[in-house]
Amino acid sequence: MKKKHLATAFAAVLLLSGCQSQFNVSGDENQSHPEKKATKEEKVDKQTSNEFSIPDSAFNVIKEIGGKKIIQNPDNMYALVNKTYALPESYIPRDLVRANVSYSFGDAQIEKALMRKEAAEALADMFNAAKQENIELFAVSGYRSYVRQEAVFNNDAAKKGIEEAKKLVAVPGESEHQTGLTMDISAHSVNLDVVQEFENTAEGKWLADNAHKYGFILRYPKGKETITQYEYEPWHFRYVGKKYATIIYENNLTLEEFFERAHEAK
C-alpha cells in the first residue's frame, strides 16, 4: 500500500508541474535516475530536424484541375514549381520591378528584365559583390509570363519535337521564370549566352560558390537531373532567401530534396 501511495503522489506532482517525466521509475520509487543523455546520432537527427523545420506557409497549397496539380498560393516566396506542380495560367506577380543590374540586352524595357522586388534587390547585391572581386555578371532572362513561356516552348517543340523540348524547356505553367524569382545569368566569357560552358568560367564558378550568400540557389545542378527532370543549367539561379539557400547549398540539395526533408521534419 505504501508503494502504491508513493507512486500515485509522484505522478500527481508531475501532472501539476506540467512537465513530462525525465525519470525512469522502476523498483524503489524513492530512487531517482539521472536524465538520459542523447546519443551523438540523436543530437544530429534533432539538429537536422530543426534545420529543415519551415513554416506551413512555405509549402505549396495544391488543387487538382484538369489532371494537373495547380499551386493555389503562387505568391509564396518558396513555391516549388516543376513538372509536378504548376502555376495558374493567370498568375502574374504583383511586385515586379527591373533589377538595378547590367543586362545582356542593355536598357531595353522588356518583360524578361523584371523580377519580384525582394529577389531583384538581392540580385543587385550579388552582382555588386561580384564586381568587387572583378567578376562581371549580366542578367539574361528573368520573369516570363505564361503566354511568353507558351511561345518559347512551342517554338522549341517545332524544331526538336515535344518530348525533346520538354527536357530543356518548361511547358507553360511549369516554368520557374513565371514566379519572378529566377534569373538566367551569363558573362562576356561565353558571349552573354546561356550555355553549359559557363560552368568553367570564372563567373560561373563564382556564382556556384557564392550565390547562396545572397539568397540564390543553382536550381538545376549537375548530377541531379533525375530529381529536377531538367538538364544541368549552370546559368539558372532561383531566389529562396539567404537562410534556405544556405541550407540547400551546404547540404548539396535541390529544391525538391529540401522540401522532402522539410516534410520529414514536420
N, C-alpha and C positions, 0 to 999 in steps of 0.2 A: 504493500500500500504506500509506503514511504517513497519508493522509487517512482511509482505512478504519479504521485502528487508533485514530486520534483520535476518530472518531465513535462507535466501539464503547465506548471508555473513557468518553466523555461520557454516553452512555446508561446505563452501569453506575452512574455516580455518582448520576444521577437516581433510579434504582431503589433504590439503597441508602439514599438520603436520605428515601425515602417520599413525595416531592413530585412534583407534576405540573410539567412544563416551563413556564416563563414566558418562554422564549426562542423566537424564530422563526429556526431554524438554516437558513441557505442560503449557498451559495458557500463562503467561507472559514470553517471551523468555529471558528477562533480568534477570530472577531469576534462579540461578543455584542451583542444589541439590547435597548434599554430595554423594560420591561414595557408592554404595550399598555394605554392608559388607556381606561376605559369611557366611552362617549359619554353625553350627558345623558339620552338616551332609554333606554339600557341601565340607567343608575342608577335611573331612575324605575321601570322594569319590575322591577328587583331589589327595590326598596323596596316596591312594590305586592305582589310575590310574598311577601315576608316578612310583610307586614301581614296577608295572608289565609292564612298558614300556621297551621292549627289542628290539634290532636291528632286521631288517628283516632277516639278515643273520643267526639268531639263529633258525629260523623256518625251518621245512622240506620243501624241494623242491621235489614234487612228480610227478611221471609219472606212469600211469597205464599200466602194462604189464602182459598179460595173466590173467587178472582179479585181479591182486594184485597191491597194491599201493607201488611202489618201490622208496626209497629215492635216489634222484639224487645228493645230497650233503652230502655223508656219512662221510666226514672228519669234518663236523660241530661238534664242541665240545659239542653241546647241542642237538644232534639228538634224536628225540623221536622215539624209537624203541619199538614196541609192536605187538599185534595181528592184528593191522590195518596197520601199516607202517613197511615195511621190508627193510633190507639192500640188495644190489645187491649180487648175488652169488659170484661174482669175487672180492668183496671188501676185501682188507687186508690193515690195517693202515700202513702208511709208516714209522712211528716213534716208532715202538715197541721196548721196552727195558726191561731188567729184573730189577725189583724194588729191592732196597737195603733194604730188609726186611727178616724176618725169614719165611720160607715156611714149610708147613706141610709135604712136601716130600723131605725136605733137599736141597741139592745143585744140584739136577737133572736139567739138561738143557732141559726143555720141554716147549711146547707151552703155557701151562697154567700159566707159571711163568711170562709171558710178559704182559705189559700194555703200553699204549701210554705214551710218555716221561713225559708230564706235570702231568698226573694222577699218574705215578709211583713215581715222586718226592714228590707229595702231600701225597701219601700213606706212604712213608718213614717218612715224617714229623709227620704224625698221629701216626704211630707205635712208633716213638721215644718219642713223648709226652706221650703216654700211658705208656711207660716203666718208665718214670719219676714218674708216680703215681702207680708203682708196678703192672701195668696191662700188661700182656704178650700176644701179639696177633700173630697169624700165618696166612699168606696168603695161601689160599687153591686152588683157581681157578680163573685165570684172563682171558686173551684173549683165545677165542675159534673160530677157523675158521669155515666157512660154512660146510666144509667137516666133521670136527670133530663133529659139532653140529648135523649133519645128522646121524652120527653113534650113538651118545648119545641118540637121540630121537628114532631111530629105535630099539635100544636095550631096551629102556623103554617100547615102544609100544608093543614089542614082549612079554613082561612079563605081562603088565597090560591092553593092548588094546589101540588103538589110542586115543579114547576120554578121557580115564582116564589119559593117558600120557600127553595130552595137558594141563591138569590142573597144572601139575608140571614142565614140560619141554617144552621149546620153540621149535617150528618147525624151521627147517633151514631157516635162513634169519631174523627171528623174535627174535633172542636172542641178548640181550644187550652185552653179552660177546664178540660178533663179533666186537663191536665198539672199544674194547681195553680200555674202560673207566670203567670197572666193576671189582670188586674183591669180591669173597666169602671169608669170614674171620671166623676163629674159634680160639679155645683155648684148652689147656690141660684139662680144667674143663669138656669138653664134648668129650674128646678123639680125638680132632682135627677133629671132624666130623661136618657136616652142618646139624643141627637138630634144631627144634623149641625150645628145652630146652635151647638153647644158650641165649634166651631172659632173662632167670632168673639168668644167671651167672654175676659175677662182670664185666667180659669182654664185654658181650653183653649189659649190662646196660651202661657201659662207652661209648661204640660206639654209642648207641642210643642218648645219651646226648651230645656227643662231636664231632661226625663225621662232622657236618656242619661247624665247625670251620676250617676244613682243606679242605673243598670243596666237601664233600661226603654227599649223602642222602641215607636213608634207602629206597630202591626203591620199595619194596612190603610190606608196613606196614599193621598191623592188623586193621581190620575193613574197609579196602579199597579194599577188594577183588573184589567187583563188578565193581570197576573202573579199577584196574590194570589187572583184569581177571586172576590173579595168586594167589595162596595161600600165606599166610604170610611167609616171609623169613627173619628172624632176622639177617641172616648172609650176605645178599646180599647188597653191597653198590656200588653206582654209582657216579662217579665224574662229577660235573657240575660247579665247581669253587665256591669259598667262597661266592661271592655275591648272586648268585641264590640259593645256598644250604641253606644259612641263611634265605632267604625269604621263601623258601619251608618249612624249619623246624619251623620257628616262626608262620607260618600260617597253620601248620598241613596239608600240601598238598601232593598229589602225583605229579609226573612229568606231568601226563595228566592234572590234575587240574591247575597246574601252567601255562601250555600253553593255557588252556582255558581262564584263567584270562588275559593272555598276549594278546590273540586275542581280548578280550573285550576292552582292554586298547588302541588298535590301533586306 
